[in-house]
Amino acid sequence: MRIPRAAPRAAFLVIGAAILLAGCAPSTHPAAGASGHAVTTPKTATSTAAAASSTAKPGPTPNPASTALAANAIIRITTTVTATTGAVAELVETVLAPAPADGSEGAAMSAAGCDGSEWPTEYPHPSWTHVTVAATLLSGASWPSEDPILTFSGGYWGYSAWTGAWGGFEAPCSDGLQGIPGTATGIVPADADAAPLSQASATGGSFGFVWASDADEPSDMHFSFTSCTIEPGPAAGAAAARFTRVPASDGFPIMCSTPQP
């Protein structure tokens, strides 16, 4: 799920996402966007800045509050998902505010297939948002490959480099599929001085987890997001008010991500 870009490069379709009741966002229907990523159109918004949590149906309950968010945390999103096989997993995404480059980012972006993309033009002097996703299999022997889960890292233009328990989805230099179980880490270029929610900021896009689909067909999603907790961090700033939204299905399955600005 991405915010619109200047010109399309490759089609990238992903099912829109909805956060659950009391601080969860509505599904949105994405269209093809530039840089091999997707475009979404959000519906309605609330001004709730507090952390939000709800449960769609009985199931294991995540416990993100067991550890406090660091002062430089933008957001933490925790969800439990139940697969078609009955397997249950917990996924936790933690996003830290942009930090100065340490010299390794250029090589990481190249390894992610970002050479030839426009990210250096969009971010001529980038700082770097760091994202960590930890996935734990709570029950079941394995997570089925037919139930893929895509992680969003918040960048407006969609550029990101991932390592660890992660798999690509349709486009290089982009967000991808979370391995379950396992931990993935990503870096996303951002302008540390940009206004929250602006194109160059670390909060210009969406965070969280959605079902990944080429067909864009809701009936193909057979697993479920059974709980969803969104916690704006101390570094969220003005973006915190946009991290939660009133529920609306829009014909799509309920998932666990923040809305697009």
Salt bridges, closest charged atoms under 4 A:
ASP175 OD2 - ARG2 NH2 2.31
ASP216 OD2 - HIS29 NE2 2.77
GLU231 OE1 - ARG76 NE 2.83
ASP250 OD2 - LYS43 NZ 3.87
